[in-house]
Amino acid sequence: MRSRTGSLFTRAAGVLGVAFLLASISVSVPGCSTEGGMGGCSNTARDRQADEASQKWAADDAAAAKAAAVAPKKDAPGTVPEGTVMQSVDRPEGEPVLMWKAGNDGGIDGGGGKPPTVTQDKAYFVTEVCAYHWNNGTGAPAGEISLKATDGKVYGPWKTTLRNSVYWIAQPNQDIPAGTYTLIDSDPSTWAQNSGSGGTGMGWAYGIPVK
């Protein structure tokens, strides 16, 4: 029969052996140590890992933003890239020529020009229509001009820009068929005229013949 003391001694030795075995086993975690106690990952190591991950994500985001900024911008379908000058796709080749001229090169008697009648001998892609607003050399703020056909159809009105303060310039950039037209001006009171023009307003038009 075993003694009670021997049995207790055996049990104690077994417990100590298991404890020693567990203490000798360590789990290796990258960036971690047992400094924090309990064989776990210390707070310092965990913070360092979080900082490194955060820095990596920030670097990836910065690289993606830089790539997006450098990449060429794609315009949405149906839009026109910024800076593009709008022009008809049907513009014929060649240089614009004088289509017609209303008035003359004589001295101006004043404003109050009446709408002149002009004749266009063929179809043109009209690039420029002008109305002369001398107004004693002071010109007049740019307005609108248009062409009205004998059948009542109106081309325009087109907004104009000033050239040398006295010329209203419209740029229709559209096809206009052969025919007789009345040149219409939004400010007849300053529209240049003289006796040679029969009191009608002065202007001209340029275009490229349509073949």
C-alpha positions, 0 to 999 in steps of 0.5 A: 500500500502506497503511502499518502505522502508519496502519492501527494509528492507524485501528484505535485511533481506531475503538475510542476512538469506540465507547468514547465512544459507549457512555459517552454512553449512560445508562439512567435508573432511578427512584431510582437514580444512577451514584453507586455506580459502573459506571453502576448503581443505588447501594446507598443508592438500592436501600435507599431503595426497599426501605424505601418498599415495606416502609412501603407494605405495612405501611400496607396491612396496618394499614388492612386490620386496622382495616377488619376490626375495624370491620366487623360480626361475622358469626356462624356459622350456627346460633349465637346472638349474644353477649348474646342472651337465649334464648327460645322462638320459640313464646312467645305474646303476653301477660303471664304470669298465676298458673297455680296456687299450692301452700300458703298465706300462713300462718306456716311450721312448718319444712321437710320439705315433701312434694311437693304436687299441683297442677292446671293448667286449660289449656295454658300457656307456663310462664315461672316455677315457684317453690319456697319455702325459708324455712328459718328465714329463712336460705333454702337454696342453689338446687337443681332443681325439676320437674313430674311428670304423672300419666302419669309424664312429667316436665317438667324438672328445671330449675335455679333461681336464688335470689330474696330468698334464700328463693325458688327460681325456675325459668324453663322457657319451654316449653309444658306441657299442661293436667293434674294434676302433682306439684311435685318439689323437690331439697331437701325438708328446707328446703322450707317447709310448715305445717299449712294446706298439710297438710305439703306444700311451697309454691310457685307457677307463672306462664305465658301461656295457649296459644291 
